[in-house]
Amino acid sequence: MGELDGKIAIVTGASQGIGMATAERMASEGATVIIGARTPGDEANPEPKTLAHTVSIIRSRGGNAHAIQIDMAKPESRAAFMDEALAKFGKIDIVINNAAYGAGMSGERLWEMDEHRFHKAFEVNVFGPRDLILRALPGMVEQNWGRIVNVSSTVADRAAPNVEGPPFLEFHRTNGVAAYASSKSALNLMTRSLAAELHGTGISANTVAPVNSVITENVQEMIDTGMISRDRFQAPEGPEVMAEAILALCLADPQVSTGLTTYSGQYLQQIARPVRGRDGGEYSGKITTESVKYDT
């Protein structure tokens, strides 16, 4: 018996990285996962970094996965995604909003970023998650059970530009974090407010971020092209740690564990839950519980 047997879960941004690991881990616990991203791929010839690839891996282990294309930047695409998911399965028990748009993060400071890119950060990172949640909520309320987990970032709060003022890290001074950091901070507060509004309904809403950066495929590409420095990743964690933390939040008591802004390995350490592999087996990778302190 899996911990999520019979549950229907949405995972966005599941063609790679944290989203892919999360979809695999939740499927290993019996959930039927509906995965979304912009790159559907071909299930007859599944290539890496596509939804078809994620589906093929999950099904090869006996899990249930279904791919639906979605562009989180477009309201009409979000609506079509939810229409198809609800028509096919009738309800959504779990919403994992993992897809994100890292606007800037490549040297565009606030006054250098064009209006479209700044708005897109909020469209993908705030309005997108809200839309998916709103469409799933009626079914959750009706059955008195639902789990919402929004994937955030440490740049939304504790790793954002120093709250006490100077000195600021060179990374925050020059890499252009304003749009991404502010949109993720808005996601944290929206989630916390939603948790308060839903308390007592059997539905929880939480955010989780990596303790330290996860070197996903996209991050590795930015390192390879010199967009960001490898020095920024002194204690990277595997996406499996985030996947386990997301799963744990889906299993927690909604009367108690809701409205939380959590951090992967730290949360798992707090609840004494070990990290498992994507298939539910043993995991031998690094589990980070302390944030790296960078010099200014």
Buried (B, 14 or more C-beta within 10 A) or exposed (E): EBBBEEBBBBBBBBBBBBBBBBBBBBBBBBBBBBBBBBBBBEBEEBEEBBBBBBBBBBBEEEBBBBBBBBBBBBEEBBBBBBEBBBEEBEBBBBBBBBBBBBBBBEEBEEEEBEEEBBBBBBBBBBBBBBBBBEBBBEBBBEEEBBBBBBBBBBBBBEBBBEEEEEEEBEBBBEBBBBBBBBBBBBBBBBBBEBBEEBBEBBBBBBBBBBBBBBBBEBBEEBBEEEEBEEEBBEEBBBBBBBBBBBBBBBEBEBEEBBBBBBBBBBBBBEEEBEBBBBBBEEBEEBBBBEBBEEEE
